C-alpha cells in the first residue's frame, strides 16, 4: 500500500516515514499543503496522512478541494486540535478518520489497518491505466501498445502513469518531479527530460499514436491520436 504523508514538522515527518516503511508501506512525503495538493492530484496514493495545520495551504482547504474534485482517497487527519468540535469539523470536511497529536505509533498503525479493511469504501490506486492505444500495468510496469509490449523501469512507469492519469492536460515540471522522485530526493532537473526521452522511444517502439508533447517553460502533456 502506498501512503502519502503531508506533515510540516520535519522531525515528526522523518519519524513517521521511518515507522511506516518499517511496516512495509511505500511512502511519499511532503512538508506543505501546495506540494500535498500536487501529490493528491496524481492519484498514486492509497491513503493520505494529512496534518491539519500546514504552511502554504492548510489541510482543511486541501481536503475540501480534493473532495470537491471527486477524490475518494481515504484521509486520516493528524492534528493537535483535539476538542470534540474540532474532530467533528474534521470528519465533516471529508476526513475518514481523525487522530489527535501526540499519538502512539501503535495506534496510528492500527487506524491505517482499519482504513485498509473498509472494503468498497477504500480507494485502491488503479493497477491498470489505459489511454487511446496504450495500456500500462502499474503492478508489473508492463506497457502494451499496437506493436507489442515492453517492461518499463519503475521511474519510467511512475512518470508515464502520472501522464496517463491526466491525458491532454499539461503537467508542470515540478508536479512531475514531486510525484515521481519525491520532495526529499536530490534530482537534477535534466533527469526529467532524460526520462521523457526514454518514454518517447518506448512509445515509438510500440507503434503508438500517443505522443508526449513539450509545453515550453511549463512541462509536458500526453496527446492522443489526431
N, C-alpha and C positions, 0 to 999 in steps of 0.2 A: 504494500500500500504506500502511496506517495502522499506525504504531508507537506503542506505549505505553512511555515511558521512566520507570522508577521508580529515582531516584538522589537521595540526600540531600545530596551535595556540590553546593552551588549553582553554583559556577564550572564544575565538570565538567558539570553538568546543562545549563547555558546553552550551553557549547561543543558538547556533543553535539546539542542541539536545533538549533543553527545549522547544524552539518555535515549532519545528516540532512535538514533542509529544503532545503539547497543541492543535495542529491542527488535532490530531488523527492518525498521522503516526507512524508506527513501525520504530525504528531507531537502526541500528548497527553503531558503530563508531570506528575509529582507528586514530592514530596520525602519521603514516609514510607510505611510499609507499610500502614497503615489506609486511606489515600486510594488506594493502589495496589490494594488489595482491592476497593474500590468500583468502580474503573475496570475491573478484570478481570471483575467481575460483570456489567457492562453488555454484554460480548461484542463491543465495537466494534473491538477491536484485531486486526490480522492477525499481529502479532508483538510480544513483550514483551522489553524490555531491563531486566533485574532486578538491582539491586545486592543482594548477599547480606546485608550488614550495614546495617540500616535502623532508624530510631527508630520507636517505637510497636509495630510488628510486623516481625520480621526477615524477610528474603527467603525463607529456608528454610521458615518456618511459612506464609507467604503462599502459596508454591508448593504446599506439601503440602495446604493447604485447597482450592485450586483444582483440583488433580489429583483429590482425593477427590470433588469435586463433578462430575467428568467433563469438566472444561475441558481441551481438547486444543490450545489455542493454543500455538504454538512459543515457547519461552522461552530466551533467550540470557542466561546469568547472568554478571554483571560483578562481579569481586571481587579484593581484594588477597590473598585466601587461596589461595596457588598451589601448595601441595605436592601430590604425587600423590594422597594420601588425601583432600585437600580436593576435588580435581577429581572423583574417583570418587564421593565423597559427593554432590556437586552433581548429577552425572548420575543417580545412583541415586534422588535425591529427585524427579526429574521434569524436570530441565533438558534441553533438546535440544542445547545447546552451552554452553561454559564458556570465558570469556576473562579472563585474569589482568591486573590493573592493575599498572603502566601499560601501555597498549597503543597501537599506532599506529592512527590513524583509518582508514588504508587496510585494515588487517586487519579492523577492525570491519565496514567496508562489505562486504568480501569474505565474511565469515561471514554477514551478513544476506542477501546474494545467494545464498549456498549454501543457507541455510534455505528461501529462497523457491523453490528448484528441487526441493524434495523431494517434489513431486507429491502423491500421495494422503495422505502424512503431514503435509502442510502445511495448516493450518486457514485457510480464507478466510472472512471475515465474510460472512454471508448477505446477498445483494443484494436479496432479496425476503422480506418478513415478512408473515405473514397471521394474522389472528385474527377469529373469527366472520365478519362480513360485510365486513371490511376487508382490503385488500392494499396494502402500501407497498413501492415500489421505491426502495431507498436510493440507487441509482446516479443515478436521474433525479428523485428526490424526488416521484414521482407517486403519489398516493393514490387508490385506487379503492374505491367503495362501491356500494350498491344504486342510488343516484341519479346515478351517473356517476363522473367523476374530476376531480381538480384537482391543481395543482402547488404544493407547499409550499416555503417558504423553507428554506434549509439548516438554520437554527436550529430551525424547526418540525419538520423531518424528523428531526433528531437527537433531539429531545425525544420525539416520538412513537415513534421506533424503540426508545428506552430503555424506554418503557412497554409496547410490543408484545413485547419480549423477556421481560417478566415480568408477563403478564396475571394479574389477580386478586391481585397481590402489591403491598403498599404500598411505594413507593419514597420514601425520605426526601428532603427538600428539598435538603440538602447533597449527597446522592448524585446527584440530577438536575443540580444546578448544576455539579458536578465533571465529569460525563460529557458535558455539552453545552457548557459555557462554558470548562471547564478551571480549574485552581487558580491560575493566574497572571493571570487576566483580572479586572479590576475590574468587577464587575457588581452592581447593586442587587438585593436580594432580591425586590423587587416585579416585576422583569423576568420571573421565572419565572411569576408569576401572570398577567402580561400574555400570555405565550405560551400558557399553558394556556387562557386566554380565547379566543385566536385559534384554537387547535386545536378547542375545543368548537364554535365557529362552523363550522369546516370539516366536522366530523362531522355537524352538523345539516344543512348544505347538501347532503351526500351521502345524507341519509336513513338514516344508520347507526343501528343499535340499540346500538352500543357507546358507553359513557359514561366520562368521566374523573371519578372521584369524589374529593372532597377529604376527606382524613383530617386533621382539625383537630389542629394542633400537631405533625404528623408530616410529611405530604407528600401524594402523590397515588397513586391506584390505578385501573387500567383494568378496567372491568367489562363483561361481555358481555351478550347477550340474556338476559332473565329467563325 
